[in-house]
Each structure stands twice: as C-alpha cells, then as structure tokens.
Amino acid sequence: MIILVADGLDKIKQGIESREVRIGIIGMGYVGLPLALLFAEERFAITGFDIDASKVDTLNRGGSYIVRIPSTEIQLAQKNGFQATADYGRIRQMDVVIICVPTPLNEHHEPDLSFVTDTVKAIAPHLRQGQLIILESTSYPGTTEEVVVPLLEHGNQAGLRVARDAVSPGFYVAFSPEREDPGNDTVARRDIPKVVGGCGPAAAELAEAMYGTIFRRVVRVSSPTVAEMTKLLENIYRCVNIALVNELKQLCMKMGIDIYEVIDAAKTKPFGFQAFYPGPGLGGHCIPIDPFYLSWKAKEFDFCTRFIELAGEINTAMPYFVLAQTVAGLNEQRKAIKGSKILVLGIAYKRDIDDLRESPSLTIIELLREKGALVAYNDPYFPTVGHGRHYDLNMSSTPLDKLAQYDAVIIVTDHSDYDYRTIVEQSQLVIDTRNATKGIESKRVVRC
Ligand SMILES: NC(=O)c1ccc[n+]([C@@H]2O[C@H](COP(=O)([O-])OP(=O)(O)OC[C@H]3O[C@@H](n4cnc5c(N)ncnc54)[C@H](O)[C@@H]3O)[C@@H](O)[C@H]2O)c1
C-alpha cells in the first residue's frame, strides 16, 4: 500500500493498524536486523536494505550471521514477507524507512557521519510524498534537523519538503534512538520504552503509531534534538560511572580493599545508588564512542564537556593498567613480559556476545605484542580474528587445554562457558579483570 499524505494521518494510521504499510529498514546489523524481526513478528512485510552483499544473500537464503539470532527466526520472518536487498530503487515502494547504519569515530576521534549521509543521499532521489523517514543511528543533537532533513530536501528532484504538520505536503522525519543492551536477556526488547521525537507533531504521531505496534511504551519528546540528546545522556551516564569505578578500583587495590565487595554492599541501598562495575576498558559500538559525538558538538558552543573527557581518559587507560598488572604478576615470578607466553581469554567486548567492536581485548593483545609477549587467545564466539578499522591481528582461537604452558592467562571477557575453577587450577598465573574468579582462593590469581 502506498499512502499519500493527502490521504490524511488517520488513513496512514489505519494502514499501520492493518499492517498494510511497508517498512524498509536500512542497515541489517546488530540493531537493524532484530528490529526487522520484531516488526515481522507483528506481521509487517519488511524489506531490509544493506550494501553488504553477503548479508543480503545470507538473509535471503534464510540464514543468520548474528549468533543470538537463529536462522529459524529469519525463516519465520520470511513467511511474513521479509526480504533483503541492496537496491535503493525499492525505497520508493516503502511507506516507512528506518535508518540503522553505523556512526563510528574517525581517526581523529571525531564523529564519522559518512554512513548516515551516504544512506540519506541514496534515499533522497527515491523519496515520495507521505513517506516517514526515521533515523535510529546514535548521533549528536541536531543531526536529524541539520544533516538529514537538508540532504533529503535537496536531494530529491520533485522539490519535496519535510511536512511539519498534518496538512502540508511533503515527507515526514523523526529520530528514535535504539536502546538495546546486547546480551542482556533480563528485559525483553519490546519492554524497553521507545523514545521518539518528530520534526513536527504529525511525524511524531506517525512514528509513535508505528513503534506502538512493537513496543509496549512509546515516549514522545518535543523534537528529534531532545531524542538525540536523551540517547547520549544515557550512554554518557554509563561511561562516566564506569570511569568512576575504574578509578576507585585502582585506589582500592592500593588500600587492600575489594572494590567488588564494596559495590555489593553499596547496592543494597534501596535508593540513590546504581551499581556499575570496573573492567579492562570499554567496548562496543556505543559507550566508547557516543559520548564523543556530544563533546565534538559542544565545541561549536565554546563548551568543554569535562566529565566526558575525564571519563574517556580513565577508561582508555584501562588496557594499559591491565598490561601493568600482567607485567607486575610476571615479575613476582621472576619473569619478563618479553618472550612470555600469554593467553587472552575472550575477544568479545562483553560476556556471551559475538561482537568485538572496540573490544579492550584487541588493545591488550596489541600492547602485549609490542612488549614482545607471545600471545594466543580463546573465544568460543570468534574462531578467528582478522583485521578491522583499528586492529590487524590475524589469529585463530586456541583450545583451552594445556593451560600450564602459558606464563599468564588474562581473563578479559568473562564468558559464562568458561570453567574458572579449572582455569585457576591449571594456570601458572591468572590476571582477572572481571572478578570472574570470585570465591576461588589462589595465590596464582591477580584480581585487577
Ligand atoms: N549495537 C548496539 O548494541 C547498538 C545499541 C544502540 C544503538 N546503536 C547504534 O545503532 C547504529 C547501528 O549500529 P549497529 O550495531 O547495528 O551497526 P552494524 O555495523 O552492526 O550494522 C550496520 C549495517 O549497516 C550497513 N550499512 C552501512 N552503510 C550502509 C548504507 N549506506 N546502506 C545500507 N546499509 C549500510 C552495514 O553493512 C551493516 O550491516 C549505530 O549508530 C549505533 O551507535 C547500536
């Protein structure tokens, strides 16, 4: 069904209600694919767009490339009309287009919006009246109004403009941040309230109606800018609090206090405290990156976001702290890091997931190698690791037998599959950055 704006908002909402609207989701990654499947579960016919031909092929063959999404879920979605394509010409057939492409940092630690701008430029020539375009990719406040809207308006030959109310002709635009926590099964995705900000009330109303079909609660805010800032506040809050416990951990170690015991006690307070845990450094596509989208934008206003900068400094230093602890642990055993055999446990950036983007393990491996250590790794989710934007490792996961051959084993990612008692029993030295060996008493363990 192609719905025109002249049909009125009620008609479009009826189309949503009857599942006749066609939804295109651009970017079939960790965010876009699960979103497509949620809509497909609700009997919407979804078209997934991606420039990665191997993803398009896999999906159209009914396969999956994300460990936590079984192929059967893709096949079920196909029964409801799900298909994948790389052909932007098909955008014209969509009533709603949701953009879920990456928003990384460039080599100067500044926002790299090229994936978003490439996508929007590719959509623009196929825009038509009445379409709703929603950006989900995390970005700085102002991206939707200052970048997405102008590119859409200037890139279409029909002279279409954004419709800021229900009677004006044009297309609708909204921003709605993704708030998923990969690997966290305690909250079902549909129970995570969806924040929506529209370029005008009509866009917000439509986006709310759309997301209301798959999320139990939709939270409407006054503008895309507020929605963009909401997402950044959530991630900055985490980044700053993780930095705080990372710093306090280092102090506690000097004072002979167990930071984990302290956090466990503090979190019994029924108000005013939320537990965050220290670790080997930040990972993933969100917490290490998103705060810097805001600190970059803040410069436009002659404003320095000191909390973000300080948190970044502390969190970025954590892999170096792990290296220092490893050197110290080996030193206690009269060994030098140069020439030592070291096994890194876990390449994923956090427990039980198949995502290694920005993983502290990658930095730790590189730091160990620079010091002349002979490094191996094990990760049940990554049989091999090649090269990416910030690493070039070309390694294969090594089996977990013969642990005694390593001078040190570093637990960087605390996957649940690991048998930590056996690991401690069989290793010469264990550097535990995640408190994974809690309750296992051994002089061979350094908790840091
Ligand atoms: N992964 C998370 O847990 C998470 C959580 C919240 C928010 N986010 C945000 O969501 C956005 C997407 O993240 P992700 O983790 O899904 O990324 P991803 O790398 O897993 O997936 C992005 C997909 O977009 C595709 N793509 C890139 N450019 C394209 C283009 N021009 N046209 C079509 N497809 C294109 C890529 O091939 C890839 O498949 C980012 O802004 C991220 O910050 C991610």
The ligand as an SDF file (V2000), in Angstrom:
LIG
                    3D

 44 48  0  0  0  0  0  0  0  0999 V2000
   24.9370   -2.4560   18.5640 N   0  0  0  0  0  0  0  0  0  0  0  0
   24.3380   -1.9130   19.5750 C   0  0  0  0  0  0  0  0  0  0  0  0
   24.2460   -2.5030   20.6290 O   0  0  0  0  0  0  0  0  0  0  0  0
   23.6960   -0.5450   19.4900 C   0  0  0  0  0  0  0  0  0  0  0  0
   22.8570   -0.1280   20.5370 C   0  0  0  0  0  0  0  0  0  0  0  0
   22.2580    1.1200   20.4610 C   0  0  0  0  0  0  0  0  0  0  0  0
   22.4970    1.9410   19.3610 C   0  0  0  0  0  0  0  0  0  0  0  0
   23.3240    1.5330   18.3550 N   0  0  0  0  0  0  0  0  0  0  0  0
   23.5100    2.4240   17.2160 C   0  0  0  0  0  0  0  0  0  0  0  0
   22.8290    1.8790   16.0860 O   0  0  0  0  0  0  0  0  0  0  0  0
   23.5420    2.1780   14.8890 C   0  0  0  0  0  0  0  0  0  0  0  0
   23.8220    0.9080   14.1170 C   0  0  0  0  0  0  0  0  0  0  0  0
   24.6730    0.0780   14.9060 O   0  0  0  0  0  0  0  0  0  0  0  0
   24.8510   -1.4660   14.6280 P   0  0  0  0  0  0  0  0  0  0  0  0
   25.4900   -2.0150   15.8470 O   0  0  0  0  0  0  0  0  0  0  0  0
   23.5810   -2.0930   14.1380 O   0  0  0  0  0  0  0  0  0  0  0  0
   25.8880   -1.4220   13.4130 O   0  0  0  0  0  0  0  0  0  0  0  0
   26.3290   -2.6690   12.4720 P   0  0  0  0  0  0  0  0  0  0  0  0
   27.6680   -2.3360   11.9740 O   0  0  0  0  0  0  0  0  0  0  0  0
   26.1000   -3.9540   13.1870 O   0  0  0  0  0  0  0  0  0  0  0  0
   25.2810   -2.6380   11.2820 O   0  0  0  0  0  0  0  0  0  0  0  0
   25.2010   -1.6020   10.3580 C   0  0  0  0  0  0  0  0  0  0  0  0
   24.8090   -2.1620    8.9960 C   0  0  0  0  0  0  0  0  0  0  0  0
   24.6310   -1.0630    8.1120 O   0  0  0  0  0  0  0  0  0  0  0  0
   25.1180   -1.4480    6.8300 C   0  0  0  0  0  0  0  0  0  0  0  0
   25.3620   -0.2350    6.0680 N   0  0  0  0  0  0  0  0  0  0  0  0
   26.3700    0.6630    6.2010 C   0  0  0  0  0  0  0  0  0  0  0  0
   26.2110    1.6590    5.3120 N   0  0  0  0  0  0  0  0  0  0  0  0
   25.0870    1.3920    4.6050 C   0  0  0  0  0  0  0  0  0  0  0  0
   24.4000    2.0540    3.5540 C   0  0  0  0  0  0  0  0  0  0  0  0
   24.8270    3.2070    3.0270 N   0  0  0  0  0  0  0  0  0  0  0  0
   23.2760    1.4750    3.0640 N   0  0  0  0  0  0  0  0  0  0  0  0
   22.8240    0.3070    3.5680 C   0  0  0  0  0  0  0  0  0  0  0  0
   23.4310   -0.3660    4.5630 N   0  0  0  0  0  0  0  0  0  0  0  0
   24.5510    0.1800    5.0860 C   0  0  0  0  0  0  0  0  0  0  0  0
   26.3540   -2.2680    7.1480 C   0  0  0  0  0  0  0  0  0  0  0  0
   26.7060   -3.1010    6.0680 O   0  0  0  0  0  0  0  0  0  0  0  0
   25.8840   -3.0620    8.3750 C   0  0  0  0  0  0  0  0  0  0  0  0
   25.2820   -4.2860    8.0090 O   0  0  0  0  0  0  0  0  0  0  0  0
   24.7810    2.9570   15.3220 C   0  0  0  0  0  0  0  0  0  0  0  0
   24.5200    4.3330   15.2390 O   0  0  0  0  0  0  0  0  0  0  0  0
   24.9460    2.5600   16.7750 C   0  0  0  0  0  0  0  0  0  0  0  0
   25.5940    3.5600   17.5290 O   0  0  0  0  0  0  0  0  0  0  0  0
   23.9110    0.3010   18.3990 C   0  0  0  0  0  0  0  0  0  0  0  0
  1  2  1  0
  2  3  2  0
  2  4  1  0
  4  5  1  0
  4 44  2  0
  5  6  2  0
  6  7  1  0
  7  8  2  0
  8  9  1  0
  8 44  1  0
  9 10  1  0
  9 42  1  0
 10 11  1  0
 11 12  1  0
 11 40  1  0
 12 13  1  0
 13 14  1  0
 14 15  2  0
 14 16  1  0
 14 17  1  0
 17 18  1  0
 18 19  2  0
 18 20  1  0
 18 21  1  0
 21 22  1  0
 22 23  1  0
 23 24  1  0
 23 38  1  0
 24 25  1  0
 25 26  1  0
 25 36  1  0
 26 27  1  0
 26 35  1  0
 27 28  2  0
 28 29  1  0
 29 30  1  0
 29 35  2  0
 30 31  1  0
 30 32  2  0
 32 33  1  0
 33 34  2  0
 34 35  1  0
 36 37  1  0
 36 38  1  0
 38 39  1  0
 40 41  1  0
 40 42  1  0
 42 43  1  0
M  CHG  2   8   1  16  -1
M  END
$$$$
